[in-house]
Amino acid sequence: MYEKKALELQGYHISIVDLNRIITSLLIKLNDRLQHNYFGYQTKKLLNSLVDSEREKLNQSFIDYISTLIKYIEKFYSEQKELAELTAIFGFCDLNQIKFHQIEKCIDFLRMDIDRDKLFDEMSILQSKFKELNSYRESLSRQISQYINNDARSVYEEFNNDLCNESHDEDNLIHKPTTENHEREMEFRSDQFWSFLLAKSKPMCIEMHKIISYVYSIPCSNAFVEGVFSHMKSAWTASRNSMVNETIAAELKIRLNSTMACEDFFSFAQTQPQLIKCAKSQQKYSFEKKRATVSVNINREGSLRVNILLL
């Protein structure tokens, strides 16, 4: 149980928004085990097979272990608890659960320069759009899935300069009857929800865009940073130590941001003669600033666009 939560905290998409949910859930489960003196069925079978003295001794060791674990979690979580609780509101995929004063507390804590009047108007726009999207017969989960898949598909089309002019899925949706009880499927992440909602809202909600971008950029662990160093270690080896910092940085950006399959990237590279010429050049490891660059806009599963440099 603890190991699963630890791995969840190291997830690539996990941010400070998720920290309160993960830690609170873990503490509830651990305290429940203490309260009911339950440490798993196999453990219970083992304890029942022991004599009373050994059973009590071993059972107490389990209690001490979980109690220590709870204290350890609470100690280190207390440093981030206030921020985690304030940002947790953006983990809700239901705008009806988010109040304006909660957002104000969050931006006050983060000391963000936000126009409150514009933000209030934007919240009204977002709530109206949220209500509209939920009125469609197609579930919100499916709408977001289509948005993410279409956006990811457009990345490859941009690489080949073959953008298609498909109409938005929203135009083809059929509104459901008002009497129908529609239950949303929660098969999407909160960052995907915000990306979808902000993209669908017109006019663009600039102030909310600033808040969401900032909040979701705050990590809740150092797992991502350690992952970057791990990639860098494999990219910058003793046999590849002549590459300049910019080249290593570009390779890391590609590894960490690109979601293209190897086959897709191979097909893309075949359409870029200048890139192939640069790769074959004898001066590709030269320190001279004679490197061809290919600027690419890539979107990662509904996240904000980032620029990748291919050297």
URZILIN-V823431 format. One record per run of one state. SS is the DSSP state (2 for helix, 1 for strand, 0 for the rest). FROM is the first residue (numbers start at 0). TO is the last residue. Records with the same first field share a line. If there is no record, write none. Layout:
SS=FROM-TO / FROM-TO
This chain:
0=0-0 / 9-14 / 36-39 / 48-50 / 77-79 / 91-93 / 97-98 / 110-114 / 134-134 / 136-138 / 159-167 / 172-173 / 175-188 / 200-204 / 215-221 / 235-236 / 240-243 / 257-260 / 270-271 / 280-292 / 298-304 / 310-310
2=1-8 / 15-35 / 40-47 / 51-76 / 80-90 / 94-96 / 99-109 / 115-133 / 139-158 / 168-171 / 189-199 / 205-214 / 222-234 / 237-239 / 244-256 / 261-269 / 272-279
1=135-135 / 174-174 / 293-297 / 305-309
